[in-house]
Amino acid sequence: MWFKQISFYPLNKNKLPELETLADKLAEAQFAPCSGLDWFSEGFAAPVSFSPETVFPADYTWRVALKKEEKVLPAGVIRDILEERVAEIQNAEARNVGRKEKQELKEQITDDLLPRAFTRSSRTQAVFDTKHGYLFVNNASATKAEGMLTKLREALGGLEANLPNTKQSPGSLMTSWLLQGAAEGGFELDSDCELKGTGDVAPVVKVSKQDLTADEVVQHVKNGKTVTQLGLVWREQIAFVFTQDFTLKRIQYLDVLQEEAEGHGDDAASLAFASQILMTESLSTMLEELAGYLGGWQE
């Protein structure tokens, strides 16, 4: 239930749909399996295993899930069948098969195989924080996160969500913190970072499980490199890697949060309820503090 990598979008919380409206709209855009000649199918599915509903509400937080099913048709299988068909034609009709005819044969073979192809499925989860105004997507891939946002907008007929944008760039703040050997406020430097130089072929240095205040690490900044990823710990509750693209990676919710959730839940539903609220509240509070050090959100 705890998101381990996050892309997020600030929302206009005054223009969010009502919970009932969200549930109804997502139910209308519910997932249906691939059929016939479809390569894939995508739609909203239950975000928790113990309820069939398309939205799992926990106080002011709403969890949703986007399910995608794709046909698996290996290129090698199509190629082998195509070669057999081409050989049959050449032997039976004593002629060569041209490029256009080969392409037509390939398309016909693909259409024949698609209804019998295996499928694989994946889910992307997201949580609306209606109090602070954020959408958290449990994926650091911009493509997956944008895919979730696009499907939500289609289902709802629009959703006011922006890319995170602050007055100061994350890279400059992370570089400043590494150079001064300490973060600010509730943040502490952890033990991982990535630095990037300049030029057409920019050098990249990755540091893992090392004291980030060590001279050999700080020297990279003094030599002109910029921090693109930085490991941080917030209030001894969340450890994560912050990136210059405003994603949070390798998130670890430390014992204090997980123990608090377990104290409020004695079954799957109540544990999910408590975990969702604690996770969302902590992430939103942390991001608000981080945005403050970045000069605030751009309007």
N, C-alpha and C positions, 0 to 999 in steps of 0.2 A: 504493500500500500504506500510505501515511501518512495517518492520520485528520486532517482539516482543521477539523472542528468536533465537539465532544464533549459528550454528556451521560453522566454516570457514576453508578454505584451501588456503595456499599460492600457487600461480600458477607460472609456467614459462611463463611470459607474452610475451616472444619472440617466443613462439611456440603455441600460441593460434590460432584457426581457424579464417578465415575471417567471418564477420557477415553473408554474403550470404551463405557461406558453412555451418555454424551452422544452419541457418534457413532451408536449404535444407535437411540436415541430420536429424534434429529433425522432419521435416515433414514426412520423410520416416519411422520414428519410432513413428508415431502419435498414440495416444490412440484409441483402438477399444473396444467396450463393450464385456463383458464375453459372451461366447457362449457354447452351448452344455454341456460337462462335465468339463469345465474349472472352477476351484475354484476361480481364480482371473485373472484380466487382468491389464496390466500396460503400459503406454506410455505417450508421451508428448502431452500437450494440451495448448490451448491459456492461457497465464498468466494474461490477462486483459479481462474484459467483453465486451469492446467496439471494439475489433479487433479479427478476427479469426486466426491471425498469431501465430506461435509457439514461436516466439521471439518478445519481446517488447524492442526495442532499445531506449535509451535516452542518446545521446552523446556517451561517452565511456563506458556506462553501458548497459548490456543486461539482461533482465529478462526472465526466462523460468519457466515452471511449469510441474511437473510430476504428472499425475493423476493415481490413483489406484482404481479399482473396485473389490469388494470381494463378493462372494456369502455368504449369511447368512442362515445357516442350523442348527438350534438348536439341540444339542445332545439329548435333552429330546424327541424331535419329533421322531428321528431315534430309540431311545430306546423303545418308546411306540409301534411303528410299528413292531419292531423286536420281542417284547414280544408277540404281537398278532400272528405273523407268526409262532413263535415257538410253541405256544399253539395250533394253528390249526394243525400243523404237528403231535404233540404228541397225540392229540385227534383222528385225522384221521388214523394215522398209528400205534398207541399204542406203541410208542418207544420214547426214550430220544433223544434230539438233542445235538450232541457233540460240543465242542469248535470250531473245524475247520469249521463245517457246519454253526454255528452261525456267524462266521466271514464272510463266503461267503454270507450269507443272508444279513448281515449288509452292505457289499459292494454293493450288488444288490439294496438294498433299497436306499442307498446314490445315486447311479447312476440314479435311477428312479426319485428321488426328485430334483436333481441338476438343470435340465433344468427349473424347475418351482420355484426355490428358489428366495427369495428377494435378492437384492443387496444393498450394501452401498459403497459410494465412498469418497475418500479423495484426497487432493492435497497438494503437497509440492512445495514451490516456492524457487527459487534461483536467485541470481544476479551475473553476471560476472563483475568484475571491471577490465577492460583491461588496465587501466592506472597504477594502483598500483599493480596489479597482485594478486587478491583475488577472491575466489568463496565464496559467502555468502549463506548459506542454512537456510531458515526460520524454523529451528527446532533444539532444543537442544538435541534431541535423536541421539546417535551415529548411531543407526540402520537406522533411516530415512535418516540421512545425507549421510551415506555410500551408501544407496540405490540410492539416487540421483546421487552421483558421479559414481557409477557403471553403471547406465543407460546412463549417458553422455558419459562415456568411450566406452560403447558398440556402441552407435549411431555414435560417431565421429571416432571410430577406435583407440582410445587412447586419453588421456589428462594428461599432466604433472601437477599433483596436489599432494601436500604433506600434511601430518598431521602437524599442527603447533608445532614447537619445538624450544625452545629458550635455550640459554646457562645457564640461571638461571630458576629454576622451578617457576611457578606461586605461588605455596604454600609458598615457602620461601620468595618471595617478599611481598605477602599479610601479612604473619606473621610479617615481619619486619616493614611494614607500621603500622600495628595495635599496635605493641609494642612501636613504637616511637610516636604514637598518631596522625600521620598525613601522608598523601600520598605526592607525589612529583609532580612537574610540574603543568600541567593542571588538575590533579586529586585531588579530595577531598574525605574523608571518608563520607559515607552515614550513614545509621542507621541499617543495617542488616549484619549479618555474621554467619558463621558456623565454629565451631572448632572441631577438632578430636584428641583424645588421641592415645596412643599406646597400644599394647597388643593384645591377641587373640580375646578378646571382647572389642574393642576400644570404649571408651565413646565418645558420640557426644553431643555437646552443640550448640543449635540454639538461636541466639539473634535477636530479631526483634523490630524495632522502638525504638531503645535505643541509647544513646550517646556511641559511640564505644571507646571513650577515658576514660570512667568511669573505676575506679579501679577494680570493680567487673568483668569487661570484660577483661581488660588487664591481670588480675591475672591468667586467664586461660592459656594465652601464657607463663607467667612466671612459671606456673606449668607444662609446657612441651607439651601443646597442639599446634597443627599446624592449621592455618587457611585454610580451604578448599573452602570457598565461602566468598566473600567480596563485600558489596555494595559500589559502587563508583559513583561519579558525575564528568563528564568531561566537563570543560570549561562552566559550566552552560548551556550546550546544551543537554547532554545525561546522564540519570541516569540508572544504570544497576547493575546486580550482576555478578561478575566475578568468575569463578570456576577454580579449580585446573586442570580440564580437558580441559581448553581453550574454554569453551562455555560461551556465554553471555546470561543471563536470565533476565526476567522481565524488558526488555528495555523500557524506557520512553523517548520519544523525547520531550524536553521541548519547551515551547511556542516560543522561538526565532526561532527554526528551522521550526516548523509548520506554523508560521506566514509568514516566508520567502517563503515557498512553496506556500501558498495560494496567496501571492502577485504576483506569476508568473503564476497562473492558474485560468482561469475563466470557464473551462469546465472539464469534466472527463479526457479527454486525456491530456490536458496541465497540469492539476494538478498532474496526475500520472507521467508525464514526469519530472516535477520540483521536486516532492517528491523523485523519484527514484535517481536522481542525488545528491540531498542534503543528503539523507540518506546514499548513498554509499560513497560519498566524506567524510562525517563526520566519518563514521565507519572506513574507511581506514586510515584517518589521526590519529584518536584516537588509532588504533591498532599499527600504526608505532611508535607513542610516547610510548605506553605501552611496545612494544617490545624493545625499547631503554633502558628502565629501567630493562628489563629482560636480558640484555646483547646482544641483537640482535638475529636474526634468525639463527639457525644452518644450515650450508650448507649441 
